[in-house]
């Protein structure tokens, strides 16, 4: 007890061990869905499994959450960032054609770059080079992007030759749709509404319980679908160590053993296109990570009245360093960029004020690593509800944008192009380019940061060299 007091300054922060423990558990309950969502998303890639990514996600969360608690003594938690995981899978891998291991190199560069920027203090200069309107619009665009992914994963939004996308039919009478095809749609919609209701009733862990409830409903409704359980147990295992085996076989260290071979990409796009792709893709990872982390740090500390007398986050540099270390670790483990989770606010609302809260959350992730057999039973339609609801949570920043000024078009292009082009980096690129061009031709070129021009040029080159 004395060690905890000395290490975390509990009395000074106006808290106690019991409060910190409850806050840590609350934070874990609020963000535990990332284990299932991340594993489900990455398992669509060739050469990787659900179990491998489940363990990779847990380990990177443990490292990041422990680091931020010990280094900064803040009650925050970290894990693979929502939005950037989708960018990794659907844009960098499926869109650009990079392999899973190749994409991990982009994450590794992001982590090392983030460490360099944090240690040297250049982080603020890069942050200031991105217009405020693009920074505010980015979370909203990512929210729409992952919502779109969630709707597709559930099967509610499907391809259409005429309009590109349309809603899936539920017409069992004349449309020839089977009841088994409708069940996942109902589960997703029901889970989403359940999460919303629980959130409004201030229930802790609403997203996790919504996903678990949706899973239960899915298997109950499966009893009404002929053949639903045929072959169900063929590949089912209750061995918690199977996931660890898959982790070491399919994801751990792949960034080094396989990721550095970019010969296929260079053959397709040339060395010039390869260099530009490396710079812009890792830059997109790094910038979004920076936006997310800074916004979450300020927001969470403001909610808990933990900002210092100058209005700054205590130990900001150490908190950012923990984020960068966790991202680098995540790349070696085999998962996407790690960032501070906004769900940390749940623990802060419970009274968490020190890094002890983070330690408890980290401990919960350790326990969760041995629950992968249960987690693997969760269907994509249930995790899709979590994606959609996280998209809802990311809409808040749109109200801060000045829609009657020069900010309007850059903000709108940032938001719109992310889901419409299936790419976070394309959204940032269109936002930055439109911002620079509008200010240039309205006599306000002096307001453009010189570094902004460099970033704009690099993103513009991607359209001519890599697409």
N, C-alpha and C positions, 0 to 999 in steps of 0.2 A: 504493500500500500504506500509506504513511504517513497519507494522508487517511482511509482506512478505519479505521485505528487511532485516529486523533484523533476521528473522528466517532462511532464505535460503541464505543470503549473495549474492544476485543477482549481484550487481556491482562488487564485489570482483571476482566473477566467470566469469565476462564479458558477462552477459546476461541480459535480461529484462523480464517483465511479459508476454508480447505478444509472445516473442520467446518461452518461457517455455510452454505457453498454446498450441501453435501450435505443439510443440514437443510432448507434452503429448497426444494430439489427434492423432498424427501420429503414436506413439507407439501403442496406442489402436487399430487403424485400422490395423496395421501390425500383431497383435496377437489375435484379436477378434475371429478368427476362432477356437481357443481352446474351446470356449463355446460350439460350435456345435459339434466339433470332439469328445471332451471328453464325452459329453452327449450321443452321438450316440454310442460310444464304450461301455460305462458302461451299457447302456440300454439293452445290450445283456444278462446281468446277471439276474438271478432270484431274485425277490423281490425288484427290484429297477426300477425307471422310468426315462425317458428322462428329464422330468421337474425337478425331484428331483436333479439330477446330474447337470443340467444346473445351478440351484441356488447354489448348493454346490461349483461348479467351480467358479462362480462369486464371492461368499463371500470369498473364500480362496484367490482369486486374489486380492480382495479389501484389505484384511488384510495384505497380503504379500507386495503388492505394496505400501500401506500406511506406513507400518513398515520400509521398506528399504528407503523410501523417508525421513521419519522423523528421523530415527536413524543414517543413514549414509550421508544424504543430497546428494545422488547420483541419477541421472536421469534414474533409472532402474525400471523395472516392473517384477512382478512374477505371476505365475499361475501354474496349474497342468502340470508337465513336460511331454512333448512328449517322448515316449519311455517307461518311467516308468509307464504311464497309461496303455500302452499295456502290459507291464510285469505284472501289477496288474491283469488285466482282463484275459489275455490268458494263462499266466504261473501259477501265484499264485492261481487263482480261477479255471479256466478250466483244467489246467495241474496238479496242486498239489491236487486239490479237496477241497480247502478251501472255505468256504462260503464268500460272500461279506463282512459280518461283521468281520469274522476272519481275512481277508486280511487287513482290516482297522487297526487291532491291529499291524500288521507289519509296517504300515505307522506311527502309533503312536510311536512305539518303535524307528523307524528311527528318528522322530522329536525330541523325548526326548534325544536320544543318540547324535544327532547333537548339541542340546543345551549344553549337558554336555561336549562334545569335544571342542566346541567353547569357553565356559566359562573357562575351565581348560587349554586351549592351547594345548590339545592333538591332535587336528585336524591335525596339520602339521605332527606329527609322523605317524599317520595312512596314510595320503596322501603320505608321503615318502616311506611307506612300499609297496606301489603298484608300480611295475616297470613302468617307463615312457612309454615303448612300449605298455603295456596294457592300460594305461590311454589314450594314443593317439588313440588306436584302438577301444576303447569302443564306442565313438560316431558314428564311421563308422558302427560298428556292429549293433548298435541300429537303425541307419538310414536304413540299409538293412532290419532289422526286421520289422519296421513300414511300409516300402515300400511294403514288402510282404503282410502285413496285409491289406494295402490299395488296392492292386491288388485283394486280395481275397474278400474284402468287396464290390468291384465293380463288382465282378463276372468274371473278366478277367482271373484270375488264379483259376483253380478248381481241385478237387481231381481226381486222375487217379489210377486205380488199379495196373497198370504196372509200372508207373514211379513216383507214389505218387502225382505229380503235372503236370498239362498241361495247355495250353491256351484254353479258352472256344471257342467253334465253333461259327462262324458267318455265316455258310453256310445255307442260306435260301432256296436254290434250291434243293439240294440233301441231306442235313444234317437234315432236319426237324426242323430247328431252327426258332422260331417265331420272328417277327419284335420287339415285346415287350421285348424279351430277349436281343436284340441287343442294344436297346435304352440306358440302363444304361452304357453299355461299351463305347458307343460313347460319352456320356455325360462326363464320367470320363476322357477319352483321350482328348476330346476337352477342358475341364476345365484345365487339366494339361498343355496343350500347351498354353492356354490363360494366365495362371499364368506365365509361362516361358517368354512369349512375353512381358507381362507387367513388369516383373522384369528387362528384358533387356532394356526396355524403361524408367526404373527408376520411375515407377508409384507407389505411396504410397498405401499401403493396397492391393497389388496385389493378395495375397492369399485369403483374404476375398472377394474381387471382383470376383475372379475366382470361388469361391464356390457359391456366389450369382448368378453369370452369369450361372453357370452350373445348378443351381436350376431352373432358368427361362427357360433354354433350355429343361430341363427334363419335365416340365409341358407343354411346347409348343409341344414337340414331343409326349406327352401323348395324344394329340388330334388325333394323327394318329393311336393310338392303341385301338382296340375295347375293351370296358369294362374297360378301364384304370381308369375312374373316378367313377365306380360303388362303392357305399358305402364310397366315399371319405369324406363326411361330417359327417359320423356316430359318430366318436369319436373326431371330430374337435371342439376345443374351442378357443375363442378369449379372454378368461378371463385371464389376466396376473397374477392373484393371485392364479390360480389353481396350478401353479408350486411351489409356496411357501407352499401350503397345502401338496403337495406331498413330498416336502423337509422335513417337520417336521414329516411326516408319515413314510417315507421310508428310509431316510438317516441320518438325524441329530441325533447324540448320539448313533447310532447303534453299534459303536465301544465299548461302555460300556455295553449297555443293552443286546446285543446279541453276541458281538465279543469274549468275554472271555470264551465262551463255546467251547472247542476244543475236546470234548469227542469223536466225530466221527473220528477225525484224530488220536487221541491216540489209539483208538481201532484198527485202520487199521495198524498203523506203530509202535506202542509201545511208551513208554515214552522217550526212547533214541532217536528214530527217530524224535519225536516231539521237543525235546530240540535242536537237531542239525538243524532242519528245522527253528525253531524260530531264532536261531543265524545267520544262513547263509542267510536267506531271508531278515531279517531286515538289515543285513550287506550289502547285494547287493543293497537294496534301498538306504542306507546311502552312500555307496561308489560312486554310479553313481550320486547321488544328489550332492555329494561333487565335483566330477570331473566337472560336468556341471556348477555348480555355480562358482567355481574358474576360470574355463576357460572363462566363459561369463564375469565375473567381470573384469578380466585382459584384455580381448579382447575389451570390450566396453569402458573401461577407456583409453586404449591405443589409440583407434580410436578418442576419444574426447580430447586427450592430457591432461587427468586428472590424470595420475599417478604422485606420488610425486617425490621428488628429488632422492629417493633411488630406483625408479622404482616399488614401491608398490602401491596397490590400497588404496586410502584414506579411513580410517575408515573400513578397511577390516573386522575386528572382528565384528563390528556392522552390517555390511551388511550380514555376514554369520549368525549372530544371528537372523536377520529378516527372513532369509530363513528358519531357524529351527523353529521359532515361527509359521510361515505360514504353514509349513508342519504339525505341531502338531494341529493347527487349522483345517487344511484340513481333518485330520483324524476324528475329532469330527464332521465336517460337512458332511463327507461321500465321500471324493474324495482322489485320490492318491497324492503322494509326490509333493509338490510345490517347484519350483525352479526358479531362475532368467532366464528370457527369452532372447535369443539372438536377438529377434526382437526389443529389447530395442535400438539396434544400429540404428534403423530407426529414433527414436526420437533424438538421439544424433547427427545424421547426419543433422537433421533439426535445430540443435543449442541448444538442451537441455543440461544444465550443472548442474542443481541442483535438489533437491528433489521436487521442485514445479512441475517439469515435471511429477514425479510419482503421485503427488496428483491429477493432471488433468487426468491422465490415470485411476487412481482409481475411480474418479468421473464418468468417462465414463462407467466403469463396473457397477456402481450403476444404471445408466440409463438403461444399457443393461439387467439388471435383469428383467425389466418389458416388455421385448421383446420376452420372451420365446415362446408365441404362434406362432410368425412368425418364430423363429428359428427352431421350431419343424417340420415345413414344409420342411426343407432342407433334401433331400434324401441322403442315404449313398454313392451313386455313386459320389455325389458332394463333400462330405467331404473326400472321398477316394482320390481325386485329391490332397487335402491338405496334406494328409499323405504321398503320393508319393513325393510331392515336398519338404516337410520337410526332407524326406530321402535324396533327392538330396543335400540339404543344409548341411547335416551332413557328406558328403563325403570328405570335404576339408582336414581333419586331416590325411588322408591316405598318403598324399604326404610328411608328416613329418617323416614317419617311415623309418628306415634304413633297406631296404630290402635285403642287402647283408651281414648282420651281424647276430649275435645271436638273434637279435630282430625279425627276419622274421617269424619264426614259431609261437612264442607266439602271435605276432600281428595277424597273419593269423588265428590262431585257435580262438582267441577272436572274430574276425570279422565273420568268417564262422559259428561258432557254435551257434551264437545268432539266425539267421534266420532258420538254419537247425534243431535246437532242439527246436525252439519256446521259447527260454528262455534267458534273459539277464544274469542271474546268471550263467548259464551253460557256456556261452561264457567267462565270467570273470574267472570262475573256470578253464577251459581248458587253458586259457592264462597264468594264474598264475602257474598252475602245470607244464606245458611245459617249462616255463621260469626257474623255480627252478630246474627241472631235467636236462635241458641242461647245465645250469651253473655248477651244481654239478658234472657232468661227463666230463666237459671240464676244470677242474682245477680252476674254478672261484667261488667256494662256498663262499669265503669271501665277495664277492660282494652282497650276498643275505642278506637282512635285516632280523634279527631274527624274527621280527613281521610278515614278509612275510611268514615264515614257519608256524606260528600259523594259519594264514588265509588260507594257502594252505591245511593244515591238516583238518580244519573245512569244507572247500568246498569238499575235497576228501571224507570225511565221509558221505556227503549228498548222494553220488552215491550209497553207500552201505546200507544206513539206510532209505532213503526216496524215492527211485525210483524203 
